[in-house]
Amino acid sequence: MTVDVLIIGAGPAGLTAASALGRSRRCVLVIAGAEHRNRGSHAMHGVLTCEGMNPIEFVTQSQQQITSLYPTVRFESDTVKSVAAVGRPERPAFEVKTASSMVYRGRRLILATGAIDELPVSIDGFANCWPDHVYQCLLCDGFERADGPCGVGALARHLSEHHVHRALRARCFNARVVIYVDRCDTDEQRHEAEKMFAPLLAQGVILQYGRINRLEPLSAVQGPGICVHLESGNTERVDFLVYETLTRPASVNLAIQLGLSITEIPSHGSFIAREEPTGKTSVPGVYVCGDNKLKDSSYIYVGPDCLCMACLICRAAYIPPLQ
């Protein structure tokens, strides 16, 4: 059987796409494994009616609601290993093969697998502190840890105006903000850093030069927070660190198999090239939505606006009924 739309990924974007297509009475198959980008998170924030909900519970309840309301939508718990375009540009068709050796076909394909965060391996203990003590999004996680006794740390591994804006936002969550500036070893580099961060220094933000060797979560007795071990031998405490990871598409291998263009953005990562806001890719019939969003050439947005994006993709993916 060939379905109208194959959706790979069952996060918020994939679920919303499935729901919208189900309401359009399209035959939809959603294929997703157990891995999610936010699998380390314990609670959702900023999503109305779902505040504090466990992300896994959100996905489970959403799937149950979709299947109970829309009989043309079904879910398969599996991992897609390969995908191929088997139709023509004027009449697209796609075939996917899964880890369990199942083969499925669809006339449209939506990649909603989101992104993978690439954590810095040069900092010992970073992975153990992510995401409970190292946050990528202040809007998502900063509120619950605001006004703590140790302040907020911002990790700047390269000089960028982006870090200036991020540190300014961090000031909304704590009066004490420390920017850990990596790779500023010469007087010239430090002068450049002080010039770039001058608006922050005027507000009392602290610049801390030197590499971070190790991160260590504080014990329950010490209270919530993180211990920052510097290359100099000094140790500092902050309530949490802010750091934007490099990201890459979770479906990068599938994108390459389809011949999709991958855009590399220095200091941000890689992204599947697509049109905004429809999510159309260079391959007819293939759409991309979710966390792996390239907003424009100067700013990468990886926040949770994928719900609206998925709805737009559903409209773009409208296909005539089977004859």
N, C-alpha and C positions, 0 to 999 in steps of 0.2 A: 504493500500500500504506500502510495506517495501522499504525504501530508501537504497542506498549503504552506506551512511555515515550520522550519526547524529552528529551535532556539537552543543555543549552547550556553548554559549558565542559568542559575536560578537564584541570583541575588535580587535586590530590589528592582534593578533594571529588567532582568529577564522575567521576573514575576509580573511586573507591570505590563510588559509587552504581551505576555501570555494572557493576562486579564483583558487587555484592550482587544486583542485579536479574538478571544473567546466571546466577547460581547458583540463582535462583528460576525460571529458564527463561522469562524474559520477553523479548519482542522489543524491543530497545533500539537507538536511534540516538543517537550522541554527535556533536555538531557543535561544532567549535572551530577558531579561527584560530591564528595563530602567536604572538600576543601573550600574555604571562604577567606577572603582577604581579612575580614574582621573576626576571624575565629578566636583571636586572643582577647577580644573585648567581652566584657561581662554585661554591659548595659547599653542600650541605645539612648541617644539624647537628641533633642531638637526635632523629633518626628511626632507630630500631634497624635494624641491618644495612645502612643507607644512609649512614652517617656519611662526609662528605666527597664524596659523589656529586654530580656536576653535575646541577642540577634538570632540564635538558632531557633528559639521559640517563635520569633517573628516569621522566619522562613517556613517553619512547620505549619503554623496557623494559616499563613498566606496560601500555601499549597492546598491545604484542606479546604479553604474557602473557595479557591478557584475551581477545584475539581467538583465541589458540591454545586456550584452555580452554573458551570459551563461544561457540559458533557463532551464538547468537541476538543477539550484540552486534556492532555494526559502528561504525566511525568515519568521519566525513567531515571533511576539512580545508577549512573554509569559514567565512565570517562571516555570522551571522544579522543581517539588516537590518530585518526586521519580523516581528511575531508577532500572531496574533489568536485569540481564543476563538471557535470555530465550532460548538460544541455547546450543550448545555443544562446547567444546574447539576446536575441529577440524572444526566446522561450527558455529562461533559465531553469536549471534543475541541479540538485546537489545530492551527493551521497556521502554519508558519514559511516565510519566503522568504529566500534567501541572496544574497550578493553575486554569485554565479555564476548567478543566476536560477533556482536549483532551489527546488522547493516540497516540503515534507515535512509529514506529518500524524502526530499522536500523541494517545493518549487521556489521557496525563498529561504534565506538563511540569515539569522541574526546572531552575531557574536556578542554575548553579554557576560563574558567570563571575568571582566574587570581587570585589575592590575595586580602585579606582584611587587612588593616593596623589597628593594635591595638594601639590606642593612650593612653598615660599614664593618668589615671584618677586622680592620686595624685597631678597633677599640674593644678590648677584652671586656666581656660582660654585657655588651650592648644588647645582644639578643635576649638575655635574661631580664632586661629592664623594659623591653618592648612588648606590648604597648601599655603596660601598667604604670610605668614611670617616665617613659619617653613618648611624647605626643606629637603627632603630625598636624593635628587640627585643634587650635585653641577653642574654636566655636564648639567642637564636638566634646572636648574633654576638660577644658580649662575651668569651667564654672565650679565644678565640685571641689577643686583644689585651690580656689582663689584665696588670697589674703593669708596664705600659710606663713609660718614663722621663718622659713629659710629663703623664700623668694623663688623666682623663676629663672632657669638657665636656658639660654638660646645658643645652640651649637651652629657656628658659622664656619664651615670648612673651606670656604672661599669668599672673597670679597664681592658683595653684590648688593645692589639697592634693595633687592628682595628681603635681605636680612634686616635692613633698616625698618621697613614696613612691618615685618613680623615682630621685631622687638618693640616697636611702638604699640602694637596690639597687645603684646604681653604686659605692657604697663597698665592696661585695664584690669589685669588680674592680680597684680601685686606691685607694691611701690618699689620693691627691690628686684631689679632685672640685671643679670650678669650675662654678657655675651662672650662666649668662649671662641676666640678667633684663632683658627688654625692656619699654619703656613704663612705666618708673618714674622720672618726671622731677621730681616734687615731693618735698619732705621727708615729706609725709604718706604718699605712696605707698611711699617707701623704708622708713619706719617700719613700715608694714603688711607689707612684704616681710620685714624682719628679724624681725618677730614670728612670721610664718608659718614661716620657715625656721630659727627658733631652735634646734630639736633638731639640725639639721644643722650650724649654726655652732658648737655645743658640741662637735661631733666634728671640727672643723677644716675643714669644707667652706667654700669661698670664694664669696662673692657678688660678681659683677662686673656693675655697672650700665652701661647704654649699649647702643645698637643695634650689631648686627654688619653691617658694610657688605659684606664679601667673605670668602669661604672659598677657600682655595687648598691643594690637595694638596701634601705635601712631595715632593721629588724622591727618586729611588731612593738617591742618595748621602746625603741627609739622613735617610733611614730612614722607616718607615711613620708616618703621622700627618697632621695637618692644621694649616694656619696660619690663625688667626682674626684678621681685620683689623677693628678696632673703629672706630666713628664718631669716637672721640676721637683717632684717629691711632695708638694703641698697637696692638701686634701680639703675639699669644700663640700658643703651640703646645700642642696636646693630641694624645693618641694617637688619639682618635676622639670624635665628638660623638654625643649621644643626643637624638633629637627624634621626637616622635610627630606624624605628618602628619595633616592632615584627609583623610578618605577619603570616597569616594562609590561607589555600586555601578557596576561596569563595565557592567552591564546596565540602567542607569537608564532609557534610552530604551525598552527592551523592557518594563520594568515600567510605565512611563507608558502605553504602548500597551495593556497588559492592564488598566489601571485599578487597579494595586496602590497601596497607601498608602506614601508615602515619609516616614520619620521624620527630622526634623532635630534634632540634638543640638549645642547650642552648644559651640564649641571642639573638637568631635570630627568632625563631618561629617554625612552623610546615610546612611540605612540603609533597606532595604526592610522594612516592618513584617511580622512573622510570629510565629507561636506557637512557644514553646519547650517541649519540645525537638524537636517534630515537624517544624518548618519550614513548617507550613501557612500559606498567605497568605489574604487576604480573597477571593481568586478560587478557587472549587472546582476541584481538580485541579492547582493550581500550587503548587510547593514551592520553597523557597530554602535553599541551604546554602553553606558555604564561608567565606572570609575575611570576607565582609560580614555579620558577626554582631553583633546587638544583644543583649548578655547581660542588661542591665537598664538602668534609666533613669539610673543614676549611674556606670556603668562600662562601657566599650566594650572588648571583647576581640577583637583581630584576629589572634590567634595561630593556630598550625596544629593546632587540635583538630578540624578539619573532618572527619577520618576517622570519628570516633565519631558526629558529627552526621549524616553522610551515611548511616550504617547505620540510624539511627533514622528518617530520612526514607524510606528504602527500605521499612521496615515500614509507615510511614504511607501510603505510595503503593501498597500492595498492591492489585491489581485482579483481579477474577475473570477466568478464562480466556475467550478469545473463543469464542462459541458456534458 
